[in-house]
């Protein structure tokens, strides 16, 4: 969590900025003003960024883009970095990248998303998709999906005599012949399907079906909770979510862990927002600047993943890890 404020930063909350570490990928969402410095404080190197996803071009979600790109150029980042954003903001991308004098050395690939979104990158290693949300300017939510795989069952492998290098050959080819067995062993006999993990990023939107689809079955849902329930009228007027709505979204979508963020400066203590989201959903983290929040461990194959909708107020966080 590089920054967790909304329109105006505070003494304790920087403008938006979120960095997702996913295997070898590093995805930076909505780099607001001051993100470059926050990355330094968080120990996130510019070379760790492989993709930047911008939801929309209100300043608190994009004014840090020039500094981040210039820092990557200064540091000599040589791998391609995709910049994904709503196509309606093309003019702002050009202005931001040309905001000052510098030598563009990072291979930045512009990937504007047109229409209502869809698949932006099929992968590997993961599928990135976008969906249009309900905000004033052209705004996208983001969803990252790991492809499904299979988990091997050691007992079944041993029982059927598949050992050593043969396990890799079975995974690669789907079948393998084993001495003493007339029929080849198939991958389905010795493994179970392992669903891929999902992360959803829902920022700056009123309540809408698109937000629900983005969040559907997400292991980790990062969602705005700009207002408290008592200020629901303001949330509707400015097309934002209350903390209670963020909790209900996570519950209805069957998400596993909810991170609420993007807090209005009118709430110096976000505990009220945490309480309201937790009344609707079990596993809620209240984002704070420089806080690291883990994606839930992969669900056990063959078992239904736990959903945070079970018992509001309970938690699946390991002891001593749950943010306050």
N, C-alpha and C positions, 0 to 999 in steps of 0.2 A: 504494500500500500504506500505509494510515493506521495500521494496527496488525496485528501478526503473531504475537502470543503466543496461548496457549490459556487455560486456566482462570485462571492467575495471571500478571500482567504482570511484567516484569523491568526492570532498569535500561536495557535497550537495546530492549525490545519492549513496545509498548503493547498493551492489549486489542484485539480484532479491530476492523477497519474497512477497507472496500475501496470505492474510488470508480472507476466505469467511465465514461469519456468516450466517447460514441458519437454522432457528429455533434452535433446540438443537444440530445441527451438527456444527463443526468447521473444515474447510478444508484448509490445508496449502499447497500452491502450490510453487514448486521450491525454497526451502530454500537455498539461496546462503550464502556465507560467511558473518558472522555478523548478521544472522537472529535472533539468541537468544537474542542479545542485543536490536535489533529493536523491538522485541516482548515486551520487558520490557518498552521501551519508548512509545509504542503504547497502553500499558495497556492490552495486550493479554496474559492471563495466559497459562502456558503449559498445564494445565488441560482442557483448552478449545479446544485443538486439538483432533479431533476424527479420522482424516484421513490426510495422507500426499500423495500428487500426484506430481511425478517428471516427467517432460516432457522428459528429456534426461540428459546425464552425462557430459556435459561441466561444468567446475568448477563453473561458475557464477550461475548455477542452482541447485547445489547440495552440495557445500562445507560446508554449514551450517548444513547439516543433522546430523553429529555426535553431535554437540553441542545441537541441539534441542532434540534429543533422550536422550542424557545424562541428560539434564535438566529435562525432563519428569520423568526419573528414579529417579533423586535426589529429585524431588518434590513428589514422591510416586504416580504418576498417575496410577490408578488401572484399569481403563476401557480399553478395547481393542482399539488399534490404528492400522488402516490399512495403510500399506505402499505400494502404487501402482506405478509401474514404468515399462518401457519397458524391456522385458525379456533379450534383448541383453546386458543390463547393469548389469546383475547379479553379475559379478565379482567386479564391482565398489561398489555395495551395500555392499558386504561382506567386502571390504576394508574400506569403510567409517564407517560401524558399528563397525569395529575392529580397528579403528584408534588409540585408546588409552585405557588405563586401566580404567574400570569403571564396576559397577554392573548393569547389565541389569535387571531392575525391571518392566519396563512398558511392558505389554503384546502386543508386536509388531507383527502384522500378515503380513507376506510378501505376496504380491499379484502381481507377475510378469505378464505382459500382453504380450502374444505371437502374432505372425503374424501381421496382419493389424489392430488388435484391435477388437472392438465390445463391447458388454455389459460386464462390469467388476463387477458390483453389481446391481442387479435388485431392491434392496431396500426391504421394506421401510426404511427411509422416502422418498428417491428420487433415481432415476436411475442414475448410473454413467456409462458412456461409453467413449471409447477412439478410436481415429483414427490416423493412421500413417500419419505423415506430411513429407514435402520435405526438409530435412536438411541433414547434413553430417552423423552424428551418428544416431542410432536407436532413433527416436523421435516420441512422441505421443502428440496429442492435447486432451483436456478433455471437456466433456459436462455433465452437471448436469440437469436433468429434473424432475420436480415435477409432480406427477401423476395428471391427470385431476380430477376435483371434480364438485360439483354442488352448486350454490348459491340459497338459498331459497328466495321466493318472498312473503313478509309479506302480501301484499294485497290479493294474491290468497289464502294463508293459512286462512286468516280471512274469506274470502268469502265462503270457503268450510267448515268452522267450525273446522279447525285443530288447536288446541291450547295446550299450556303447554307441558306435557310429551309426548303427542301424536306426537309432531313434531320430537322428538328423535326417537320414535318408527317407524315413517314413513321413516326417514333417514336410520335406521338400516334394515328394512324389505322391503322397496320399495313400500309397499301399507299399507293402514289402513282403517278399516271400521268406518264410521261416522254415528251417529244417523240421521235418516231422509233421508238417501241417499241409494238407492238400490245398486249402484255400489261402490266398494272401491275407495278411493282417491289414485292416483298413484303419485310417486315422480316426474314424468315428468310433471304432471299438475301444480305443485306448485314450480317449480325450473327451472333454466336454467343451461346449462353446463358452467363450469368455467375452462378454460384451465390452465394447470399447468405452472408455471414460469420456465424459462430456463436460465442457465448461461453457457457460452462457454469460454474456455481458449485456445487461439491460440498463441503459443510462438515459436520463432526460426523456421521459415519455409519460403521457397520461395512460390510464388503464386501457388496454386494448388487446384484441385477440393475438396480435403479432407478438406481444411480450410473452404471452402464455406459450405460444409455439416455440419461441426461442428457448424458454426455460424448461420445456418438457423433458422430464427424466434426467435433468442435469445433475451431475455429481457435485458441482460447485456452481452456484448462481451468484454473481456479483450484481447487485441491483441498487439503484438509487432509492433513497428514502429521505427526500428533501425536507418533508414537513411532518409534524406530528398530526395525529388524528384530529385534534382540535382545530387545525388549520386546513381542513380538507377543502374548504372553499377556495383558498389560495392555491392549493395543489391543482384543483380543477381549472382555475383561471389560467395558470401558467403551464398547464399540461405537464405536471409532475406527479409523483406518487407519494402517498403518506407511508409511514413505517408500517402501519397496519395493512395497507394494500400490498406492500412488498412481501409481508409475511403470508398473506392470502395467496399471492401469486405463486410463491414457492410451494405452498401446500397443494394448490390446485394442479400445479405442474408436476407434482411428484418428485421434486428435487430432493437432494440429500443434505446439502449444506447451503445456507444462505449467508451472504456477506452484505450487510447494509452499509451504504456510504453516501457521499454527495450531500452532506448535511448543511442546511441553511445556517447562517451565522446567528440567527435568532435563538439557537439552542446552544448555549455555552456548555451544557452538560448533555451529552447524547444518551444518557441512561434512559430518559423518557422514550426515546425512539427505539432503543433496544428492548425495553419492556413491552412496547406496543407491537413490535414485530414478533417477539417471543410469545405473546398471547395467541398468535395465529399459527406459529410454526416452532418446531422443537429446537432445531440445531441452527442457531443464529449467532454470527460473529458481528460485533460492532467495530467497523473499521477505524483504525487510528493510523496516523502518519508513521511510516517506517515499520509497521507491524507486518509480520510474515504469517500467512494463514495457509495451512496445508489443504490440498485437495483430499477428500476422504480416501482411505485405503480402498483399493479395488475390492468390489464385492466378491464373495466366495462363489466360484462357478457352481451353477445348479441351484443356488439359493437366491430368492428375491432380495434385491438390495434394500437396506433399511431406508425409509423415507422420514424426513424430519417432520412429517405431518402427524406422526403417531400420537405424541403426548406433548402439547405445548408446555414449555417450561423445562422439559428434560433436555439432555444433551448427550451426543455420542463423542464429544471431545475427550481426548486422553486427559487424565488428571494433570492439572497444572498448566494446561495448554490453552484452555478456553479464554478468549479475550474478554475483558470486562468493558 
